[in-house]
Amino acid sequence: MLRFCLYVSTCRLARGSAMEEVYHLVAGARASNRRLSVSGTLIFSGTYFAQYLEGPEENLSLLFQRICRDPRHGQIRVLLDSRRERREFPRRSLQFSGPSMFVDRHIGQFFDEDLQGQQRKLAVGQLLQMMRGTTQAIADGRRLPPRSNCSGSEVDQFLLESPA
Ligand SMILES: Cc1cc2nc3c(=O)[nH]c(=O)nc-3n(C[C@H](O)[C@H](O)[C@H](O)COP(=O)(O)O)c2cc1C
């Protein structure tokens, strides 16, 4: 059995250098996740993070505790935390996709106290669907070059990095 979790959080990095710092963070995280047999996907929308992680119970718990303590983000809201047999994102230790206004708005909803019940459930499903969409786009070779700044959240598209 594998544990998986999905959370959203707000970015605390300075706007001008956030994108570069996130690329750096992802490079380190990929190596570490591979060692822990954790896979998943991270979205950095410019304002928010959304991350799905899955792996062996103990490893995931240790990693998630570390992530929760990380000062580079805050207001962590766990949307899903459960167990499953098979991986949702088996091919990458950490897939990454960046700035999108659409995704930014979508993640922003989770910080609105009014989002509850069925509506919240639907929004969680849509977020997962976006994450699957970026996986498929990478698999199809629909990649765009990475950007070096994060002020481009007006760019209404996913920026996809090459596979790990
Ligand atoms: C949004 C976000 C997502 C992160 N995701 C991962 C991850 O998937 N794997 C990982 O090893 N570290 C991740 N980190 C970094 C960890 O929080 C931590 O800095 C790193 O694991 C090194 O921890 P240590 O300094 O205690 O060894 C993430 C950080 C942030 C802010």
PDBQT file of the ligand as one rigid body, heavy atoms in Angstrom, charges set to zero:
ROOT
HETATM    1  C1  LIG A 201       6.550  23.547  -2.301  1.00  0.00    +0.000 C 
HETATM    2  C2  LIG A 201       7.708  22.687  -1.907  1.00  0.00    +0.000 A 
HETATM    3  C3  LIG A 201       7.771  21.377  -2.361  1.00  0.00    +0.000 A 
HETATM    4  C4  LIG A 201       8.840  20.562  -2.027  1.00  0.00    +0.000 A 
HETATM    5  N1  LIG A 201       8.876  19.281  -2.489  1.00  0.00    +0.000 NA
HETATM    6  C5  LIG A 201       9.903  18.476  -2.151  1.00  0.00    +0.000 A 
HETATM    7  C6  LIG A 201       9.941  17.128  -2.599  1.00  0.00    +0.000 A 
HETATM    8  O1  LIG A 201       9.069  16.631  -3.310  1.00  0.00    +0.000 OA
HETATM    9  N2  LIG A 201      11.023  16.376  -2.215  1.00  0.00    +0.000 N 
HETATM   10  C7  LIG A 201      12.020  16.875  -1.437  1.00  0.00    +0.000 A 
HETATM   11  O2  LIG A 201      12.960  16.149  -1.118  1.00  0.00    +0.000 OA
HETATM   12  N3  LIG A 201      11.990  18.138  -1.002  1.00  0.00    +0.000 NA
HETATM   13  C8  LIG A 201      10.967  18.957  -1.340  1.00  0.00    +0.000 A 
HETATM   14  N4  LIG A 201      10.957  20.247  -0.897  1.00  0.00    +0.000 N 
HETATM   15  C9  LIG A 201      12.091  20.731  -0.118  1.00  0.00    +0.000 C 
HETATM   16  C10 LIG A 201      11.983  20.293   1.337  1.00  0.00    +0.000 C 
HETATM   17  O3  LIG A 201      11.061  21.118   2.004  1.00  0.00    +0.000 OA
HETATM   18  C11 LIG A 201      13.361  20.363   2.035  1.00  0.00    +0.000 C 
HETATM   19  O4  LIG A 201      13.910  21.636   1.876  1.00  0.00    +0.000 OA
HETATM   20  C12 LIG A 201      14.327  19.371   1.448  1.00  0.00    +0.000 C 
HETATM   21  O5  LIG A 201      13.746  18.094   1.465  1.00  0.00    +0.000 OA
HETATM   22  C13 LIG A 201      15.636  19.325   2.226  1.00  0.00    +0.000 C 
HETATM   23  O6  LIG A 201      15.372  19.087   3.572  1.00  0.00    +0.000 OA
HETATM   24  P1  LIG A 201      16.538  19.052   4.684  1.00  0.00    +0.000 P 
HETATM   25  O7  LIG A 201      17.254  20.370   4.521  1.00  0.00    +0.000 OA
HETATM   26  O8  LIG A 201      15.822  18.919   5.987  1.00  0.00    +0.000 OA
HETATM   27  O9  LIG A 201      17.394  17.894   4.319  1.00  0.00    +0.000 OA
HETATM   28  C14 LIG A 201       9.884  21.077  -1.214  1.00  0.00    +0.000 A 
HETATM   29  C15 LIG A 201       9.796  22.392  -0.753  1.00  0.00    +0.000 A 
HETATM   30  C16 LIG A 201       8.728  23.192  -1.086  1.00  0.00    +0.000 A 
HETATM   31  C17 LIG A 201       8.687  24.606  -0.592  1.00  0.00    +0.000 C 
ENDROOT
TORSDOF 0
